[in-house]
């Protein structure tokens, strides 16, 4: 075999590999777009919580539950098309969708329980525990991005609950935001996107503290703040205690 022949075969092999990778990328990108549409529906339902009457809250949360079902289905289909043992090669194709899906699950969990969701529970809710880890998994970085997105949303929630006449929930929200901010300071984050997003938490702390300050200034709210990330929440911002709900946690089956 001549050098020219060898070069031709090598070039043909390289071109074939490139075309195969491009086809895989295009396929995964298409499924990621479907996933993105599903998670945007979840985000839309969560944003609507700021506008719907309290009487419609329970029925509205069923829409959130349905959107999680769609997200799980999209993740499952995409995972089936990821080549075995090539997770880290393709993870950037859908990482954005994963981060926002974590946010949707984590924010819903906070609304219902007043607590921060664990990474393991997010994995269960998104159905990742049933998928091969060498094709689809939740990275710690994606989980942390989702939590930061939740904290970024809490100042808005704190202001909203005050307009509903609830002066207790902002105290709990401020306590949680400050403790999450302190917990992130323990991490040795490098100068990357996660570090930049962590730096935004100090502004969230400032915003929730301003809400609490205004409440204290007017002599409203409790005299003491709750302690601990898992402080018991009465979901006071809904103006209805959980004990009066027809189903205490509408999405309870997702949390177990």
N, C-alpha and C positions, 0 to 999 in steps of 0.2 A: 504493500500500500504506500503510495506516495505521500509526501508531506501535504500536497494540495488536497489529496483525497481525505487524509486524516483531518485536516483543517475544515473541510467541508462537512464532514460528519460531526465534528465537535460543534461547529456553528449551528448545524441543524438541530442538534440536541439542546443547545442553549436556547435557541428560538422556541423550540417546543416547550421547554420548561417555563419560559417567560409567558407564553400564550396560556399555558395551563394555570399559572399563578394569576394571570389577569382574569381568566374566566372565573376562578375561585373568588377573587376579590369582588368582581362584579356581582356574583351570586350572593355573597354575604352582604354586600352593600344594599342590594335590593331587599333582602330580608330585614336588614337593620332599619331601612326606611319604613317598612311595615311596622316594626317594633316602635319606631319613633312616633308614628301616628297613634299607636295605642297608648303610649305613655303621655302623649299630649292630651288625650281624652281624659286620663286620670288627673292631670294637672288642671284641666278646665273644670272638672267637677269639684276639685278642692278649692279653687278660686271662687267658685259660686257659693261656697259656704259663707262668704262675706256678704252675700246679697239675699239669700233665701230667708223666708220667715222661719222662726224657730220651730213652728209647728210642722214644717216640712223636713226637718233635719233627719229624722230616722229614715224616711223614705228616700231621701237624697243619698244617704250613705250606702244604700243598696246599689246605686249607680257606681259608686266608688268600688264596691266589691266586684261588680260585673267587669269594670275596667281592669282590675287586677287579673281576672280570669283571662282576658284578652292578652295581657302582657305575658302571662305565663305561657300561653299558647305560642306567641311569637318567639319567645326565647327558646322554647323546645324545638320549633321548626328550624330556627337559625343554627342551633347547636348540632342538629343532625347533618348540617352541611359543612361543619368545621372539620377539616382533616384531622384524624387522630394524632394526638401529641403535638399539635401545632397551635395550641391556644395562644401562647404569647406572640406568635407570628402574626395573628389576625385580630388580637384583642382591640387594637385601636379602631377597628372598623365599627364596633358597637359600644365602645366604652362610654361615649357620651350618653347613649340611651340607658345604659346600666346605671350611671350616676343619677340620672333624673328619675329612674324607676325606684331607686333606693330612697330618694327624697320623697316620692309619693307615698311609699309604704311607711317610712319613718314619720312623716307629718301626720298621716292618718292615725298611726299608733299613738302619737303624742296627743292628738285631739281626743282620742277615746280613753287614754289612760293617764295622761299627764306625765309620762315617763319617756326616757330615751330607749329606743329599740336596740336589741343586741344584733351583732352581725349574724349570728346563727339563726335568729328569728327571721331576719330579712331573707336569708338563704331559703328557709322553709316556705315563706310566703310567696317568693318568686319561683318556687319549684326547682331551684338549682340543686337541691339535695338529691333529686332523682335523675340528674344528668351526669354523664362522665366528666370528671374533673379535668381530664386532659383535653376536653373540647369546650367546656363552659364552666365558669366559676365566678364568684364574686371576690375581687381583690380587696385587700384592706384599704388601699388608696381610694377605690371607688366607694367603699362604705363610708370613709371619712368625708369624702366630697359630698355625699348625700346628707350626712349629719350637719355639715356646715350650711348647706342649703336650707335645712330646717331652721337652724338658728338664725339665718338671715331673714327668715319669714316671721320669726316670733315678735320682733318689734311692731310689725304691722298688726299682728294678732292682738298684741297688748293694747294698742290704741283702739282697735275695734271693740274689744270687750268692754272698755270703759264707756264707749258710746251706747252699749247695751245695758249700762248700769251696774256692771260687775266690777267691784274695786278690789276683790281678793285675788282673782286670777293673775293680774299683772305682777303682784308680789311674787307668786310662784314662778311665773315666767322669768322674771328678773333673776331670781335665785338660780334657776336652771341655766340660763344663758351665761351667768358669771362662772358657774362651776364647769361648764363645758369649755369655756375660754381658758380657765385655769388648767384643765386636764390637757388641753392641746399644747400648753406651754411646756409640759413635761416631755413631749415628743421632740426628737432632734430632727426637725424638718429642714431639708436643704432648700436652696434658693430656686424652687420650681413652682409650678402652678398651685400645688397644695399649700405651700408656704405663703404664697400671695393671697390665697383665699383665707387662710388662717388669720392673716393680718387684718382682714375686714371685720373679724369678730369684735375687735375693740370698739368699732363704731356701733355694732349692735348692742354691746354692753352700755355704751353711752346713751343710746336711744331708749333702752328699757329703763335705765336709771332715771332718765328725765321724766318718764311716765310715772314711775314710783314716787319721785320727788313731788310732782304735782298732786298726786293722791295724798301724800303725807301732809303737804302744805295746807290742804283743805280738810284735814282731819278725817279722812275716809280710809277704809280698808282695815285689815287686822293690825294689831299692835306689834306682833312678832312675825318674822319671816320664817318659812319652812326651811328645813335643812335636809340635804341629801338629794341626789338626782332622782331617787325613787320616792320622794315625798308624796304622801297620799293626796290625790287630786279629786275634788268633787266636780270637776268639769264645770266650775262655776261660771265660766264665760258663756255657757249655754243657757244660764238662768234656770236650768232644771237639773236637780240631782240625779245621778245615774239610777238610784233606786226606783225612780218613777218611770223609767223607760220601759216600754213593752218588752224589749230585749236589752239587758244591761249593756252588752257589747255586741252590736249588730255584726261586727266582723270578728267576733270571738273565735270562730272556727279557724280563722287565719292565724291567730296568735298562739295556737296550741300545736 
